[in-house]
Amino acid sequence: MDYSKLAGKRQDEDIFLVGSLSSADARKVQRRAEAGELLRIANGVYVRNGETSEVELLVRQHWQRIAGALVPGGVVSHVSAMLGKLNADHSVVLSHPTLFGKKISLPGLTLVLLRGPGPLPSDLPLGASGLHWSGRTRMLLENIGRLAPSRAGATAVESFLVTVLNASGEKALNDIRDQAAEIGQLLGMEKEVAKIHALVGSL
């Protein structure tokens, strides 16, 4: 059977998200999985089959699309938003208002789901993945608490603010302070807002 035009992609397409395919194309993906060409790594998510290390690499390369399919409306948040990439242990922290309090373990990738609002106006869409990235001020509020696996901690936040001050001046810090008050209400992070205000004042 010719799968070369599956979903408008080449035969060597690395990842298939069944939820975005027609029913006919979804059946083709399932048949390819039965034939061993594709590997099902989660409900509705298939990748090109291969050695374990190859599969893990593929998952990490396409983590945004995969996470968007499994956690639609999620926001890359906390330490992951500050790092701007996957964590060192190949995990990514996502905030979601209804999908939270668990981890989704995939080959080469772990999705850590925390409770939090969906996308705010200041958050940044990640292409067509269905995910957003925490905006700068939201990211700082999420990280300023005690250092934890999902949180960068106050020292990292202070270092980030120093970088902002050196690069953009005092007004940029004042903008962050003002935005923190508004965004903090939406996040329910009044204590964190106070910490941001204190840091900005000291700098």
DAKAPE-V213321 format. One record per pair of residues at least 6 apart in sequence whose C-alpha atoms are under 7 Angstrom apart, sorted by the first residue. I is the first residue (numbers start at 1). GAP is how many residues later the second one is. D is the distance in Angstrom with one decimal. If there is no record, write none. Layout:
i:gap:d
I:GAP:D
I:GAP:D
This chain:
i:gap:d
3:8:6.0
4:6:5.2
4:7:4.2
5:6:6.9
6:19:6.3
7:14:6.6
7:18:6.5
14:33:5.5
14:34:5.0
15:31:5.7
15:32:4.3
15:33:6.4
16:29:6.0
16:30:5.2
16:31:6.2
17:27:5.8
17:28:4.9
17:29:6.5
18:8:5.4
18:26:4.9
18:27:6.3
19:25:6.4
32:6:5.8
33:6:5.7
33:7:7.0
36:13:6.9
37:11:6.3
37:12:5.5
38:8:6.1
38:9:5.5
38:10:4.5
38:11:4.7
39:7:5.3
39:8:5.3
39:9:6.1
39:10:5.1
40:6:4.3
40:7:6.6
41:65:6.4
49:6:6.5
55:52:6.8
56:51:5.0
56:52:4.2
57:51:6.8
59:48:6.8
59:49:6.5
59:50:6.9
60:48:6.4
60:49:6.3
64:65:6.1
65:64:4.9
68:61:5.1
68:62:4.9
68:63:5.3
72:58:5.6
72:59:6.6
73:45:6.2
73:57:5.8
73:58:5.6
74:20:5.8
74:21:5.7
74:22:5.1
74:44:6.2
74:57:5.2
74:58:6.5
75:19:5.2
75:20:5.1
75:21:6.6
75:43:6.3
75:44:6.2
75:56:5.7
75:57:4.7
75:58:5.4
75:59:6.2
76:17:5.9
76:18:4.6
76:19:6.5
76:56:6.1
76:57:4.7
76:58:6.0
77:16:5.7
77:17:5.5
77:18:6.1
77:56:6.6
77:57:5.3
77:62:6.3
78:15:6.6
78:61:5.8
78:64:5.0
78:65:5.4
78:72:6.1
78:73:5.5
79:64:6.4
79:71:5.5
79:72:4.9
79:73:5.1
80:6:6.3
80:7:6.3
80:12:5.7
80:13:5.7
81:52:6.5
81:53:6.0
81:58:6.2
82:57:6.5
86:6:5.4
90:18:6.5
90:19:5.2
90:20:6.5
91:18:5.5
91:19:4.5
91:20:5.8
91:21:6.9
92:18:6.4
92:19:5.3
92:20:6.0
93:18:6.2
93:19:4.7
93:20:6.1
93:57:6.6
94:17:7.0
94:18:6.0
94:19:5.0
94:20:6.1
95:18:5.8
95:19:4.8
95:20:5.5
95:21:4.9
95:22:6.8
95:23:7.0
96:17:6.9
96:18:6.4
96:19:5.4
96:20:5.1
96:21:5.8
96:22:5.5
97:18:5.5
97:19:5.1
97:20:5.0
97:21:6.0
99:14:6.7
100:13:4.6
100:14:4.7
100:15:5.0
101:12:5.8
101:13:5.6
101:14:6.8
102:10:6.4
102:11:5.6
103:7:6.6
103:8:5.5
103:9:4.6
103:10:5.9
104:6:5.6
104:7:5.0
104:8:6.7
105:6:6.5
116:71:7.0
117:70:6.7
119:13:6.2
122:13:5.3
123:9:6.2
123:10:5.6
123:11:4.9
123:12:4.3
124:8:5.2
124:9:5.0
124:10:6.6
124:11:6.3
125:6:6.2
125:7:4.2
125:8:6.3
126:6:5.3
126:7:6.7
137:39:6.0
137:42:6.7
137:43:6.0
138:45:6.6
140:17:6.1
141:51:5.7
141:52:6.7
143:8:4.8
143:9:5.2
143:10:5.3
143:11:6.9
143:14:6.8
144:9:5.0
144:10:4.4
144:13:5.9
144:48:6.5
145:8:5.5
145:9:6.1
145:47:6.9
146:7:5.2
146:8:6.8
147:6:4.1
158:41:6.8
164:8:6.9
165:7:6.9
165:8:6.3
173:27:6.3
177:19:6.6
177:20:5.7
177:23:6.8
180:13:5.8
181:12:6.0
184:6:5.8
184:9:6.0
